[in-house]
Amino acid sequence: MTFASAAALLGEVTPALISDAPWIIALVFLGLILATAVASRSVGVTLDVFLATALSTVLFAATLTLFGIDLHLYNLLSVPVVIGLAVDGAVHVRWAQTSQTPREQYATYKAVAASTLTSMVAFGALLTADSPGLRSLGEVGVIGLGISLVVNLFWLRAWCGNVQSGAV
């Protein structure tokens, strides 16, 4: 029979999460690269989606650090959702750049914005919770999705425009 308090279990899990984080993130980005490469059969598309997602992730981590928001067992749950939706938005925005008319591109950008914003609203609702853990989950989700929205709809579109025009 094993006996442990919640504090003891948390004490064991948190260091494990910290030590596993680099491998987990590496596997996430390896999966992103492989899946995008297979689906697009394009090094350029794969690179652009990777860069947008990596930029979103770095800005997300920097923003959390800047505001002194630590990841813990509650709000850590939002990180895979944020990265997954960042990838999703980047894929749609990048594919729209080469395969659609300007009108269809605009419709895709609106769809990416609507999808990301509705997810932000869902996370934002958690900001009203009494539980500090749930509020933190909402806070991290809103911040991460907001950053991915800006990166995908502004930076990625500008990046693809510069690459296509030969400015990069």
CORZIHU-V563711 format. One record per pair of residues at least 24 apart in sequence whose C-alpha atoms are under 8 Angstrom apart, sorted by the first residue. I is the first residue (numbers start at 1). GAP is how many residues later the second one is. Records with the same first field share a line. If there is no record, write none. Layout:
I=GAP  GAP
This chain:
14=58  59
32=55
36=55
45=49  50
48=46  108  112
49=38  41  42  45
52=35  38  99  100  103  104
53=30  33  34  37  95
55=96
56=30  88  91  92  95
57=26  87
59=88
60=83  84  87
63=80
64=76
74=59  60  62  63
75=58  59  61  62  63  65  66
76=61
77=60
78=59  60  62  63
79=61  62  65
81=60
82=59  62  63  66
85=31  60  63
86=59  62  63  66
89=27  59  60  63
90=62  66
93=59  60  63  64
94=62  63  66
97=60  63
109=44
112=37
113=36  40
116=29  30  33
117=28  29
119=26
120=25  26
